[in-house]
Structures are given as structure tokens and as C-alpha cells.
Amino acid sequence: MDVFEAIDSRIACRWFLDKPVDPKIVRALIERAARVASGGNLQPWQVYALTGAPLAALKAQVAAHIAGHDPRHDEAEYPIYPKSMWEPYKSRREEHGVQLYGALNVARDDHEGRLAQYKRNFEFFNAPVALFIAIDRKLGPGQWADLGGYIHALAFLARGHGLDTCPQESWARMHRIVRTFVNMPPEQMLFCAVAIGYGDHSHAANAFRSPRAPLADFCRFIGFD
Ligand SMILES: Cc1cc2nc3c(=O)[nH]c(=O)nc-3n(C[C@H](O)[C@H](O)[C@H](O)COP(=O)(O)O)c2cc1C
């Protein structure tokens, strides 16, 4: 797979096959993704990788925590989104919801159905491997941006192995449980999780392609013509 295909075929995968991933591939991915650039070569990513029995135990703990309550009300340690949205982000986010829940046949007013889908985040969408990405809490926006680079290097490298990924900021809401479970030191803050596995491409959750704004909406070319 070349780099173009890796980028074009990456999706936020929201259901994975019951198929294990070779631990050697997981290690190689985590290591190789660190070839990305980072400001001042600070390499601010901290990664916790889980699979097997520990992953099952963590999922069980979180399942017990979110049973009977809405995890969207649990606060992350950082504001995942601004309190209210404005254009064009508001419409984009709404459109994303329409696409995702539409693919899953969950109606707009089906609050239980929407909540059930949100809670699947905490099953890692059945992925056999889960990463937690953390950062030293004293670092700033420049270094947080570096985390994005790291996560996407992982995602594209994963495609090279035929694997799929889903970055999951939803897991930041479970920071207390995750911190204790992985023994994360207090100076680190949980940014997000990344689910890794072989995507089930016949699953409705993976059956749509998210749109992108046209080039003219986000790039001003200066001096090209
Ligand atoms: C940092 C980050 C966090 C995300 N968190 C979640 C999440 O918690 N749950 C989820 O289902 N999707 C999550 N997504 C996936 C986005 O919704 C998805 O990338 C976006 O809708 C574009 O779709 P695509 O990745 O399939 O192209 C996240 C993406 C990023 C980059």
C-alpha cells in the first residue's frame, strides 16, 4: 500500500473484527509512528498499549462505571470542545451525527440508541488493541498538536499493515479510571485513546465516508497563478 492509498483508505473505524493483531506489529507501529516531526523534537507523546486480559479488565471496570448513567456528562481533564459551537463547525458536527446515526439506523430522537452507540466507544468498538495517548500536563498547544501528528502516523502506518484505527477523545472522560489502571503519573494528562484492529468493513458503522470541505474553504493560495 502506498502513502496515497493509506491516506485515502483511513477511516475512523467504529467496528472491528474478532481477529487478533500480532503484538510485533503493534510494537512496530508505536515505535515507527514516533518518526513524525515534533516541535524542537520534544516527542511529547506518552503511550500506554493494552490488549488481552488487561484490556478486558479495564473495559469491565468502565462498563460498570457507565452502567445506568450517561458518560457524555463525565468531564475530561481538558475541554474536548468549546462549550458552544459556531459555523462552520456546528454544521459539520451535526452532519457527522446525521451520517453516523443514519448509517446505524438510529433516529434523531432515539436518545437511548444514540447513548448506546456512544457507549460503544468504551468497548473500543471491539478492537483487540487499545492505546492511550497522554502528555505532560505542563506542555502547551504546540505539543498537543504534535500528538495529532503522532496519532495520524499511527493511523496511516496501520493501514500499511491492513489495520484500521479509531482515535477516541471520548476516553478522556474516563481519565480517573484509566490513570489508576495504567498507573499514569500525576504529571501526565490523558488526551485520547486509539482503537486498533482489523476493521469490519461490512458493519454499518463503517459503511459511510465522511465528507470534507472544498479546498477553497480552507486554503488561500497566494502567488500560485
Ligand atoms: C482526536 C480525535 C478524537 C476522536 N474521538 C472520537 C471518539 O471519541 N469517538 C468516535 O466515534 N470518533 C472519534 N473521532 C473520529 C472523528 O469523528 C472522525 O475522524 C471524523 O468524523 C472524520 O471521519 P473519518 O475519520 O472517518 O474520516 C475522533 C477523531 C480525532 C482526530
The ligand as an ORCA input file, in Angstrom:
! r2SCAN-3c Opt
* xyz 0 1
  C      -8.529     13.404     18.187
  C      -9.743     12.690     17.671
  C     -10.671     12.174     18.570
  C     -11.798     11.485     18.101
  N     -12.658     10.910     19.015
  C     -13.662     10.109     18.597
  C     -14.454      9.399     19.540
  O     -14.291      9.512     20.750
  N     -15.403      8.571     19.060
  C     -15.634      8.410     17.717
  O     -16.519      7.626     17.373
  N     -14.903      9.082     16.807
  C     -13.914      9.903     17.209
  N     -13.120     10.565     16.298
  C     -13.340     10.333     14.866
  C     -13.944     11.538     14.141
  O     -15.316     11.633     14.400
  C     -13.668     11.318     12.646
  O     -12.262     11.347     12.434
  C     -14.313     12.373     11.752
  O     -15.717     12.303     11.853
  C     -13.901     12.202     10.274
  O     -14.210     10.894      9.837
  P     -13.086      9.908      9.285
  O     -12.009      9.808     10.324
  O     -13.811      8.582      9.093
  O     -12.571     10.457      8.010
  C     -12.013     11.309     16.720
  C     -11.081     11.866     15.821
  C      -9.969     12.542     16.283
  C      -8.959     13.066     15.298
*
